[in-house]
Structure formats: structure tokens, C-alpha cells
Amino acid sequence: MQEPYSLTDLESAINYWRSQSPSEGEEMRLCKPAAALAKPYALMIFNGWRTLRPDELEPEAQQAMQAWRQAKHA
């Protein structure tokens, strides 16, 4: 079983994805991986959650976090 993600983990992953694919267009749209992580990140802040289990994330967010972890440990 994977360790839960902290708020700092999600923030770091969002920043990683933003550095890989900067926001686009006049509306400054986030790339898909960063956008997939934005909702759980906001929910963590709003609800005061300290961590989220990987299985609590939508599949696209899970993939973004797994790829971030792999890049971080590469």
C-alpha cells in the first residue's frame, strides 16, 4: 500500500507539472495533470485534511501523482 499524499506533495506535484507544461491561453488553463490535482488540493485546504490516500484520488490524479513520484526519484 502506498503512503498517503500530503498537501505539500500535491502542491509539489502541481508545480512540477506546471514547470513541464506551463499554463496556456488567455485564461491561463492548467495542463491536464496539474488540473487533475487542483481539485483534491483545493478540497484538502477547504476541509483541513492533512493527507489523502492514493485511492481517494480520481484515476487521472493518481496517474499524475505516480508520474511525479517517479520523476522525483529518477
PyMOL commands that set and color helices and strands:
alter all, ss='L'
color gray80, all
select helices_A, chain A and resi 7-20+32-47+54-56+59-72
alter helices_A, ss='H'
color red, helices_A
select strands_A, chain A and resi 5-6+51-52
alter strands_A, ss='S'
color yellow, strands_A
deselect
rebuild
show_as cartoon
